[in-house]
């Protein structure tokens, strides 16, 4: 809630990480069920995204992004955007596809 006040005060986008449960470490797709500590934090964000990556995908430079929560639009937690990366050269988005 303090982070939300800070973003509102400066009219800015605030991105912050949050903890996940131990089960999230082995899940192919992180969902709301993997939110650790206070589940109410899902009600205090405009949007929450999950970054998913299996060990094979990491080797191939693939990252999958999905919505865990969104206040202003419908979403499906199992719908992902695949992003191709080459982090060794600083390329965080070579291509993406839904």
Phi and psi restraints in degrees (range 20) as a CNS / XPLOR table:
assign (resid 1 and name C) (resid 2 and name N)
       (resid 2 and name CA) (resid 2 and name C) 1.0 -65.0 20.0 2
assign (resid 2 and name N) (resid 2 and name CA)
       (resid 2 and name C) (resid 3 and name N) 1.0 -37.5 20.0 2
assign (resid 2 and name C) (resid 3 and name N)
       (resid 3 and name CA) (resid 3 and name C) 1.0 -64.6 20.0 2
assign (resid 3 and name N) (resid 3 and name CA)
       (resid 3 and name C) (resid 4 and name N) 1.0 -39.0 20.0 2
assign (resid 3 and name C) (resid 4 and name N)
       (resid 4 and name CA) (resid 4 and name C) 1.0 -63.0 20.0 2
assign (resid 4 and name N) (resid 4 and name CA)
       (resid 4 and name C) (resid 5 and name N) 1.0 -42.1 20.0 2
assign (resid 4 and name C) (resid 5 and name N)
       (resid 5 and name CA) (resid 5 and name C) 1.0 -62.0 20.0 2
assign (resid 5 and name N) (resid 5 and name CA)
       (resid 5 and name C) (resid 6 and name N) 1.0 -41.6 20.0 2
assign (resid 5 and name C) (resid 6 and name N)
       (resid 6 and name CA) (resid 6 and name C) 1.0 -62.0 20.0 2
assign (resid 6 and name N) (resid 6 and name CA)
       (resid 6 and name C) (resid 7 and name N) 1.0 -46.2 20.0 2
assign (resid 6 and name C) (resid 7 and name N)
       (resid 7 and name CA) (resid 7 and name C) 1.0 -62.5 20.0 2
assign (resid 7 and name N) (resid 7 and name CA)
       (resid 7 and name C) (resid 8 and name N) 1.0 -40.7 20.0 2
assign (resid 7 and name C) (resid 8 and name N)
       (resid 8 and name CA) (resid 8 and name C) 1.0 -65.8 20.0 2
assign (resid 8 and name N) (resid 8 and name CA)
       (resid 8 and name C) (resid 9 and name N) 1.0 -38.8 20.0 2
assign (resid 8 and name C) (resid 9 and name N)
       (resid 9 and name CA) (resid 9 and name C) 1.0 -63.3 20.0 2
assign (resid 9 and name N) (resid 9 and name CA)
       (resid 9 and name C) (resid 10 and name N) 1.0 -38.4 20.0 2
assign (resid 9 and name C) (resid 10 and name N)
       (resid 10 and name CA) (resid 10 and name C) 1.0 -101.3 20.0 2
assign (resid 10 and name N) (resid 10 and name CA)
       (resid 10 and name C) (resid 11 and name N) 1.0 4.1 20.0 2
assign (resid 10 and name C) (resid 11 and name N)
       (resid 11 and name CA) (resid 11 and name C) 1.0 49.4 20.0 2
assign (resid 11 and name N) (resid 11 and name CA)
       (resid 11 and name C) (resid 12 and name N) 1.0 55.7 20.0 2
assign (resid 11 and name C) (resid 12 and name N)
       (resid 12 and name CA) (resid 12 and name C) 1.0 -136.4 20.0 2
assign (resid 12 and name N) (resid 12 and name CA)
       (resid 12 and name C) (resid 13 and name N) 1.0 164.5 20.0 2
assign (resid 12 and name C) (resid 13 and name N)
       (resid 13 and name CA) (resid 13 and name C) 1.0 -83.6 20.0 2
assign (resid 13 and name N) (resid 13 and name CA)
       (resid 13 and name C) (resid 14 and name N) 1.0 128.3 20.0 2
assign (resid 13 and name C) (resid 14 and name N)
       (resid 14 and name CA) (resid 14 and name C) 1.0 -117.6 20.0 2
assign (resid 14 and name N) (resid 14 and name CA)
       (resid 14 and name C) (resid 15 and name N) 1.0 122.0 20.0 2
assign (resid 14 and name C) (resid 15 and name N)
       (resid 15 and name CA) (resid 15 and name C) 1.0 -113.7 20.0 2
assign (resid 15 and name N) (resid 15 and name CA)
       (resid 15 and name C) (resid 16 and name N) 1.0 128.3 20.0 2
assign (resid 15 and name C) (resid 16 and name N)
       (resid 16 and name CA) (resid 16 and name C) 1.0 -142.7 20.0 2
assign (resid 16 and name N) (resid 16 and name CA)
       (resid 16 and name C) (resid 17 and name N) 1.0 144.6 20.0 2
assign (resid 16 and name C) (resid 17 and name N)
       (resid 17 and name CA) (resid 17 and name C) 1.0 -80.9 20.0 2
assign (resid 17 and name N) (resid 17 and name CA)
       (resid 17 and name C) (resid 18 and name N) 1.0 165.4 20.0 2
assign (resid 17 and name C) (resid 18 and name N)
       (resid 18 and name CA) (resid 18 and name C) 1.0 -141.3 20.0 2
assign (resid 18 and name N) (resid 18 and name CA)
       (resid 18 and name C) (resid 19 and name N) 1.0 161.5 20.0 2
assign (resid 18 and name C) (resid 19 and name N)
       (resid 19 and name CA) (resid 19 and name C) 1.0 -81.1 20.0 2
assign (resid 19 and name N) (resid 19 and name CA)
       (resid 19 and name C) (resid 20 and name N) 1.0 151.3 20.0 2
assign (resid 19 and name C) (resid 20 and name N)
       (resid 20 and name CA) (resid 20 and name C) 1.0 -120.7 20.0 2
assign (resid 20 and name N) (resid 20 and name CA)
       (resid 20 and name C) (resid 21 and name N) 1.0 166.6 20.0 2
assign (resid 20 and name C) (resid 21 and name N)
       (resid 21 and name CA) (resid 21 and name C) 1.0 -75.8 20.0 2
assign (resid 21 and name N) (resid 21 and name CA)
       (resid 21 and name C) (resid 22 and name N) 1.0 168.3 20.0 2
assign (resid 21 and name C) (resid 22 and name N)
       (resid 22 and name CA) (resid 22 and name C) 1.0 -61.7 20.0 2
assign (resid 22 and name N) (resid 22 and name CA)
       (resid 22 and name C) (resid 23 and name N) 1.0 -33.3 20.0 2
assign (resid 22 and name C) (resid 23 and name N)
       (resid 23 and name CA) (resid 23 and name C) 1.0 -63.8 20.0 2
assign (resid 23 and name N) (resid 23 and name CA)
       (resid 23 and name C) (resid 24 and name N) 1.0 -26.3 20.0 2
assign (resid 23 and name C) (resid 24 and name N)
       (resid 24 and name CA) (resid 24 and name C) 1.0 -64.9 20.0 2
assign (resid 24 and name N) (resid 24 and name CA)
       (resid 24 and name C) (resid 25 and name N) 1.0 -25.5 20.0 2
assign (resid 24 and name C) (resid 25 and name N)
       (resid 25 and name CA) (resid 25 and name C) 1.0 -63.8 20.0 2
assign (resid 25 and name N) (resid 25 and name CA)
       (resid 25 and name C) (resid 26 and name N) 1.0 -29.3 20.0 2
assign (resid 25 and name C) (resid 26 and name N)
       (resid 26 and name CA) (resid 26 and name C) 1.0 -109.7 20.0 2
assign (resid 26 and name N) (resid 26 and name CA)
       (resid 26 and name C) (resid 27 and name N) 1.0 -1.3 20.0 2
assign (resid 26 and name C) (resid 27 and name N)
       (resid 27 and name CA) (resid 27 and name C) 1.0 -76.1 20.0 2
assign (resid 27 and name N) (resid 27 and name CA)
       (resid 27 and name C) (resid 28 and name N) 1.0 140.4 20.0 2
assign (resid 27 and name C) (resid 28 and name N)
       (resid 28 and name CA) (resid 28 and name C) 1.0 -70.2 20.0 2
assign (resid 28 and name N) (resid 28 and name CA)
       (resid 28 and name C) (resid 29 and name N) 1.0 -41.1 20.0 2
assign (resid 28 and name C) (resid 29 and name N)
       (resid 29 and name CA) (resid 29 and name C) 1.0 -125.2 20.0 2
assign (resid 29 and name N) (resid 29 and name CA)
       (resid 29 and name C) (resid 30 and name N) 1.0 122.0 20.0 2
assign (resid 29 and name C) (resid 30 and name N)
       (resid 30 and name CA) (resid 30 and name C) 1.0 -77.5 20.0 2
assign (resid 30 and name N) (resid 30 and name CA)
       (resid 30 and name C) (resid 31 and name N) 1.0 133.0 20.0 2
assign (resid 30 and name C) (resid 31 and name N)
       (resid 31 and name CA) (resid 31 and name C) 1.0 -127.4 20.0 2
assign (resid 31 and name N) (resid 31 and name CA)
       (resid 31 and name C) (resid 32 and name N) 1.0 -176.7 20.0 2
assign (resid 31 and name C) (resid 32 and name N)
       (resid 32 and name CA) (resid 32 and name C) 1.0 -57.4 20.0 2
assign (resid 32 and name N) (resid 32 and name CA)
       (resid 32 and name C) (resid 33 and name N) 1.0 -30.4 20.0 2
assign (resid 32 and name C) (resid 33 and name N)
       (resid 33 and name CA) (resid 33 and name C) 1.0 -62.4 20.0 2
assign (resid 33 and name N) (resid 33 and name CA)
       (resid 33 and name C) (resid 34 and name N) 1.0 -20.9 20.0 2
assign (resid 33 and name C) (resid 34 and name N)
       (resid 34 and name CA) (resid 34 and name C) 1.0 -93.2 20.0 2
assign (resid 34 and name N) (resid 34 and name CA)
       (resid 34 and name C) (resid 35 and name N) 1.0 7.8 20.0 2
assign (resid 34 and name C) (resid 35 and name N)
       (resid 35 and name CA) (resid 35 and name C) 1.0 -74.0 20.0 2
assign (resid 35 and name N) (resid 35 and name CA)
       (resid 35 and name C) (resid 36 and name N) 1.0 125.4 20.0 2
assign (resid 35 and name C) (resid 36 and name N)
       (resid 36 and name CA) (resid 36 and name C) 1.0 -95.1 20.0 2
assign (resid 36 and name N) (resid 36 and name CA)
       (resid 36 and name C) (resid 37 and name N) 1.0 166.7 20.0 2
assign (resid 36 and name C) (resid 37 and name N)
       (resid 37 and name CA) (resid 37 and name C) 1.0 62.2 20.0 2
assign (resid 37 and name N) (resid 37 and name CA)
       (resid 37 and name C) (resid 38 and name N) 1.0 -124.2 20.0 2
assign (resid 37 and name C) (resid 38 and name N)
       (resid 38 and name CA) (resid 38 and name C) 1.0 -85.3 20.0 2
assign (resid 38 and name N) (resid 38 and name CA)
       (resid 38 and name C) (resid 39 and name N) 1.0 112.0 20.0 2
assign (resid 38 and name C) (resid 39 and name N)
       (resid 39 and name CA) (resid 39 and name C) 1.0 -66.7 20.0 2
assign (resid 39 and name N) (resid 39 and name CA)
       (resid 39 and name C) (resid 40 and name N) 1.0 -20.0 20.0 2
assign (resid 39 and name C) (resid 40 and name N)
       (resid 40 and name CA) (resid 40 and name C) 1.0 -62.9 20.0 2
assign (resid 40 and name N) (resid 40 and name CA)
       (resid 40 and name C) (resid 41 and name N) 1.0 -16.0 20.0 2
assign (resid 40 and name C) (resid 41 and name N)
       (resid 41 and name CA) (resid 41 and name C) 1.0 -62.8 20.0 2
assign (resid 41 and name N) (resid 41 and name CA)
       (resid 41 and name C) (resid 42 and name N) 1.0 -22.6 20.0 2
assign (resid 41 and name C) (resid 42 and name N)
       (resid 42 and name CA) (resid 42 and name C) 1.0 -65.1 20.0 2
assign (resid 42 and name N) (resid 42 and name CA)
       (resid 42 and name C) (resid 43 and name N) 1.0 -26.1 20.0 2
assign (resid 42 and name C) (resid 43 and name N)
       (resid 43 and name CA) (resid 43 and name C) 1.0 -86.4 20.0 2
assign (resid 43 and name N) (resid 43 and name CA)
       (resid 43 and name C) (resid 44 and name N) 1.0 -4.6 20.0 2
assign (resid 43 and name C) (resid 44 and name N)
       (resid 44 and name CA) (resid 44 and name C) 1.0 -109.3 20.0 2
assign (resid 44 and name N) (resid 44 and name CA)
       (resid 44 and name C) (resid 45 and name N) 1.0 7.7 20.0 2
assign (resid 44 and name C) (resid 45 and name N)
       (resid 45 and name CA) (resid 45 and name C) 1.0 -114.4 20.0 2
assign (resid 45 and name N) (resid 45 and name CA)
       (resid 45 and name C) (resid 46 and name N) 1.0 152.8 20.0 2
assign (resid 45 and name C) (resid 46 and name N)
       (resid 46 and name CA) (resid 46 and name C) 1.0 -75.0 20.0 2
assign (resid 46 and name N) (resid 46 and name CA)
       (resid 46 and name C) (resid 47 and name N) 1.0 -38.1 20.0 2
assign (resid 46 and name C) (resid 47 and name N)
       (resid 47 and name CA) (resid 47 and name C) 1.0 -157.8 20.0 2
assign (resid 47 and name N) (resid 47 and name CA)
       (resid 47 and name C) (resid 48 and name N) 1.0 147.2 20.0 2
assign (resid 47 and name C) (resid 48 and name N)
       (resid 48 and name CA) (resid 48 and name C) 1.0 -134.4 20.0 2
assign (resid 48 and name N) (resid 48 and name CA)
       (resid 48 and name C) (resid 49 and name N) 1.0 127.7 20.0 2
assign (resid 48 and name C) (resid 49 and name N)
       (resid 49 and name CA) (resid 49 and name C) 1.0 -112.4 20.0 2
assign (resid 49 and name N) (resid 49 and name CA)
       (resid 49 and name C) (resid 50 and name N) 1.0 154.1 20.0 2
assign (resid 49 and name C) (resid 50 and name N)
       (resid 50 and name CA) (resid 50 and name C) 1.0 -113.5 20.0 2
assign (resid 50 and name N) (resid 50 and name CA)
       (resid 50 and name C) (resid 51 and name N) 1.0 139.7 20.0 2
assign (resid 50 and name C) (resid 51 and name N)
       (resid 51 and name CA) (resid 51 and name C) 1.0 -106.5 20.0 2
assign (resid 51 and name N) (resid 51 and name CA)
       (resid 51 and name C) (resid 52 and name N) 1.0 117.6 20.0 2
assign (resid 51 and name C) (resid 52 and name N)
       (resid 52 and name CA) (resid 52 and name C) 1.0 -116.1 20.0 2
assign (resid 52 and name N) (resid 52 and name CA)
       (resid 52 and name C) (resid 53 and name N) 1.0 141.0 20.0 2
assign (resid 52 and name C) (resid 53 and name N)
       (resid 53 and name CA) (resid 53 and name C) 1.0 -162.5 20.0 2
assign (resid 53 and name N) (resid 53 and name CA)
       (resid 53 and name C) (resid 54 and name N) 1.0 121.7 20.0 2
assign (resid 53 and name C) (resid 54 and name N)
       (resid 54 and name CA) (resid 54 and name C) 1.0 -82.7 20.0 2
assign (resid 54 and name N) (resid 54 and name CA)
       (resid 54 and name C) (resid 55 and name N) 1.0 164.2 20.0 2
assign (resid 54 and name C) (resid 55 and name N)
       (resid 55 and name CA) (resid 55 and name C) 1.0 -57.2 20.0 2
assign (resid 55 and name N) (resid 55 and name CA)
       (resid 55 and name C) (resid 56 and name N) 1.0 -39.7 20.0 2
assign (resid 55 and name C) (resid 56 and name N)
       (resid 56 and name CA) (resid 56 and name C) 1.0 -64.3 20.0 2
assign (resid 56 and name N) (resid 56 and name CA)
       (resid 56 and name C) (resid 57 and name N) 1.0 -41.2 20.0 2
assign (resid 56 and name C) (resid 57 and name N)
       (resid 57 and name CA) (resid 57 and name C) 1.0 -64.7 20.0 2
assign (resid 57 and name N) (resid 57 and name CA)
       (resid 57 and name C) (resid 58 and name N) 1.0 -37.5 20.0 2
assign (resid 57 and name C) (resid 58 and name N)
       (resid 58 and name CA) (resid 58 and name C) 1.0 -61.8 20.0 2
assign (resid 58 and name N) (resid 58 and name CA)
       (resid 58 and name C) (resid 59 and name N) 1.0 -43.0 20.0 2
assign (resid 58 and name C) (resid 59 and name N)
       (resid 59 and name CA) (resid 59 and name C) 1.0 -62.6 20.0 2
assign (resid 59 and name N) (resid 59 and name CA)
       (resid 59 and name C) (resid 60 and name N) 1.0 -32.5 20.0 2
assign (resid 59 and name C) (resid 60 and name N)
       (resid 60 and name CA) (resid 60 and name C) 1.0 -89.2 20.0 2
assign (resid 60 and name N) (resid 60 and name CA)
       (resid 60 and name C) (resid 61 and name N) 1.0 -5.1 20.0 2
assign (resid 60 and name C) (resid 61 and name N)
       (resid 61 and name CA) (resid 61 and name C) 1.0 76.7 20.0 2
assign (resid 61 and name N) (resid 61 and name CA)
       (resid 61 and name C) (resid 62 and name N) 1.0 38.0 20.0 2
assign (resid 61 and name C) (resid 62 and name N)
       (resid 62 and name CA) (resid 62 and name C) 1.0 -116.0 20.0 2
assign (resid 62 and name N) (resid 62 and name CA)
       (resid 62 and name C) (resid 63 and name N) 1.0 133.3 20.0 2
assign (resid 62 and name C) (resid 63 and name N)
       (resid 63 and name CA) (resid 63 and name C) 1.0 -127.0 20.0 2
assign (resid 63 and name N) (resid 63 and name CA)
       (resid 63 and name C) (resid 64 and name N) 1.0 137.4 20.0 2
assign (resid 63 and name C) (resid 64 and name N)
       (resid 64 and name CA) (resid 64 and name C) 1.0 -112.6 20.0 2
assign (resid 64 and name N) (resid 64 and name CA)
       (resid 64 and name C) (resid 65 and name N) 1.0 129.5 20.0 2
assign (resid 64 and name C) (resid 65 and name N)
       (resid 65 and name CA) (resid 65 and name C) 1.0 -112.7 20.0 2
assign (resid 65 and name N) (resid 65 and name CA)
       (resid 65 and name C) (resid 66 and name N) 1.0 141.7 20.0 2
assign (resid 65 and name C) (resid 66 and name N)
       (resid 66 and name CA) (resid 66 and name C) 1.0 -148.3 20.0 2
assign (resid 66 and name N) (resid 66 and name CA)
       (resid 66 and name C) (resid 67 and name N) 1.0 156.8 20.0 2
assign (resid 66 and name C) (resid 67 and name N)
       (resid 67 and name CA) (resid 67 and name C) 1.0 -81.7 20.0 2
assign (resid 67 and name N) (resid 67 and name CA)
       (resid 67 and name C) (resid 68 and name N) 1.0 134.4 20.0 2
assign (resid 67 and name C) (resid 68 and name N)
       (resid 68 and name CA) (resid 68 and name C) 1.0 -100.2 20.0 2
assign (resid 68 and name N) (resid 68 and name CA)
       (resid 68 and name C) (resid 69 and name N) 1.0 -28.4 20.0 2
assign (resid 68 and name C) (resid 69 and name N)
       (resid 69 and name CA) (resid 69 and name C) 1.0 -157.6 20.0 2
assign (resid 69 and name N) (resid 69 and name CA)
       (resid 69 and name C) (resid 70 and name N) 1.0 146.2 20.0 2
assign (resid 69 and name C) (resid 70 and name N)
       (resid 70 and name CA) (resid 70 and name C) 1.0 -153.8 20.0 2
assign (resid 70 and name N) (resid 70 and name CA)
       (resid 70 and name C) (resid 71 and name N) 1.0 126.7 20.0 2
assign (resid 70 and name C) (resid 71 and name N)
       (resid 71 and name CA) (resid 71 and name C) 1.0 -79.1 20.0 2
assign (resid 71 and name N) (resid 71 and name CA)
       (resid 71 and name C) (resid 72 and name N) 1.0 -24.9 20.0 2
assign (resid 71 and name C) (resid 72 and name N)
       (resid 72 and name CA) (resid 72 and name C) 1.0 -115.9 20.0 2
assign (resid 72 and name N) (resid 72 and name CA)
       (resid 72 and name C) (resid 73 and name N) 1.0 3.1 20.0 2
assign (resid 72 and name C) (resid 73 and name N)
       (resid 73 and name CA) (resid 73 and name C) 1.0 -151.6 20.0 2
assign (resid 73 and name N) (resid 73 and name CA)
       (resid 73 and name C) (resid 74 and name N) 1.0 157.3 20.0 2
assign (resid 73 and name C) (resid 74 and name N)
       (resid 74 and name CA) (resid 74 and name C) 1.0 -72.4 20.0 2
assign (resid 74 and name N) (resid 74 and name CA)
       (resid 74 and name C) (resid 75 and name N) 1.0 148.2 20.0 2
assign (resid 74 and name C) (resid 75 and name N)
       (resid 75 and name CA) (resid 75 and name C) 1.0 -151.7 20.0 2
assign (resid 75 and name N) (resid 75 and name CA)
       (resid 75 and name C) (resid 76 and name N) 1.0 161.9 20.0 2
assign (resid 75 and name C) (resid 76 and name N)
       (resid 76 and name CA) (resid 76 and name C) 1.0 -123.3 20.0 2
assign (resid 76 and name N) (resid 76 and name CA)
       (resid 76 and name C) (resid 77 and name N) 1.0 128.0 20.0 2
assign (resid 76 and name C) (resid 77 and name N)
       (resid 77 and name CA) (resid 77 and name C) 1.0 -65.8 20.0 2
assign (resid 77 and name N) (resid 77 and name CA)
       (resid 77 and name C) (resid 78 and name N) 1.0 -24.3 20.0 2
assign (resid 77 and name C) (resid 78 and name N)
       (resid 78 and name CA) (resid 78 and name C) 1.0 -89.8 20.0 2
assign (resid 78 and name N) (resid 78 and name CA)
       (resid 78 and name C) (resid 79 and name N) 1.0 1.7 20.0 2
assign (resid 78 and name C) (resid 79 and name N)
       (resid 79 and name CA) (resid 79 and name C) 1.0 -93.1 20.0 2
assign (resid 79 and name N) (resid 79 and name CA)
       (resid 79 and name C) (resid 80 and name N) 1.0 122.3 20.0 2
assign (resid 79 and name C) (resid 80 and name N)
       (resid 80 and name CA) (resid 80 and name C) 1.0 -122.9 20.0 2
assign (resid 80 and name N) (resid 80 and name CA)
       (resid 80 and name C) (resid 81 and name N) 1.0 157.5 20.0 2
assign (resid 80 and name C) (resid 81 and name N)
       (resid 81 and name CA) (resid 81 and name C) 1.0 -108.7 20.0 2
assign (resid 81 and name N) (resid 81 and name CA)
       (resid 81 and name C) (resid 82 and name N) 1.0 126.6 20.0 2
assign (resid 81 and name C) (resid 82 and name N)
       (resid 82 and name CA) (resid 82 and name C) 1.0 -94.9 20.0 2
assign (resid 82 and name N) (resid 82 and name CA)
       (resid 82 and name C) (resid 83 and name N) 1.0 128.3 20.0 2
assign (resid 82 and name C) (resid 83 and name N)
       (resid 83 and name CA) (resid 83 and name C) 1.0 -118.1 20.0 2
assign (resid 83 and name N) (resid 83 and name CA)
       (resid 83 and name C) (resid 84 and name N) 1.0 127.6 20.0 2
assign (resid 83 and name C) (resid 84 and name N)
       (resid 84 and name CA) (resid 84 and name C) 1.0 -90.6 20.0 2
assign (resid 84 and name N) (resid 84 and name CA)
       (resid 84 and name C) (resid 85 and name N) 1.0 134.3 20.0 2
assign (resid 84 and name C) (resid 85 and name N)
       (resid 85 and name CA) (resid 85 and name C) 1.0 -133.6 20.0 2
assign (resid 85 and name N) (resid 85 and name CA)
       (resid 85 and name C) (resid 86 and name N) 1.0 158.9 20.0 2
assign (resid 85 and name C) (resid 86 and name N)
       (resid 86 and name CA) (resid 86 and name C) 1.0 -140.4 20.0 2
assign (resid 86 and name N) (resid 86 and name CA)
       (resid 86 and name C) (resid 87 and name N) 1.0 83.0 20.0 2
assign (resid 86 and name C) (resid 87 and name N)
       (resid 87 and name CA) (resid 87 and name C) 1.0 -68.4 20.0 2
assign (resid 87 and name N) (resid 87 and name CA)
       (resid 87 and name C) (resid 88 and name N) 1.0 -24.4 20.0 2
assign (resid 87 and name C) (resid 88 and name N)
       (resid 88 and name CA) (resid 88 and name C) 1.0 -64.2 20.0 2
assign (resid 88 and name N) (resid 88 and name CA)
       (resid 88 and name C) (resid 89 and name N) 1.0 -24.7 20.0 2
assign (resid 88 and name C) (resid 89 and name N)
       (resid 89 and name CA) (resid 89 and name C) 1.0 -108.4 20.0 2
assign (resid 89 and name N) (resid 89 and name CA)
       (resid 89 and name C) (resid 90 and name N) 1.0 9.3 20.0 2
assign (resid 89 and name C) (resid 90 and name N)
       (resid 90 and name CA) (resid 90 and name C) 1.0 79.1 20.0 2
assign (resid 90 and name N) (resid 90 and name CA)
       (resid 90 and name C) (resid 91 and name N) 1.0 15.9 20.0 2
assign (resid 90 and name C) (resid 91 and name N)
       (resid 91 and name CA) (resid 91 and name C) 1.0 -93.5 20.0 2
assign (resid 91 and name N) (resid 91 and name CA)
       (resid 91 and name C) (resid 92 and name N) 1.0 99.1 20.0 2
assign (resid 91 and name C) (resid 92 and name N)
       (resid 92 and name CA) (resid 92 and name C) 1.0 -86.9 20.0 2
assign (resid 92 and name N) (resid 92 and name CA)
       (resid 92 and name C) (resid 93 and name N) 1.0 -12.9 20.0 2
assign (resid 92 and name C) (resid 93 and name N)
       (resid 93 and name CA) (resid 93 and name C) 1.0 -148.9 20.0 2
assign (resid 93 and name N) (resid 93 and name CA)
       (resid 93 and name C) (resid 94 and name N) 1.0 91.5 20.0 2
assign (resid 93 and name C) (resid 94 and name N)
       (resid 94 and name CA) (resid 94 and name C) 1.0 -80.0 20.0 2
assign (resid 94 and name N) (resid 94 and name CA)
       (resid 94 and name C) (resid 95 and name N) 1.0 -36.6 20.0 2
assign (resid 94 and name C) (resid 95 and name N)
       (resid 95 and name CA) (resid 95 and name C) 1.0 -166.0 20.0 2
assign (resid 95 and name N) (resid 95 and name CA)
       (resid 95 and name C) (resid 96 and name N) 1.0 159.2 20.0 2
assign (resid 95 and name C) (resid 96 and name N)
       (resid 96 and name CA) (resid 96 and name C) 1.0 -147.4 20.0 2
assign (resid 96 and name N) (resid 96 and name CA)
       (resid 96 and name C) (resid 97 and name N) 1.0 156.4 20.0 2
assign (resid 96 and name C) (resid 97 and name N)
       (resid 97 and name CA) (resid 97 and name C) 1.0 -156.2 20.0 2
assign (resid 97 and name N) (resid 97 and name CA)
       (resid 97 and name C) (resid 98 and name N) 1.0 141.7 20.0 2
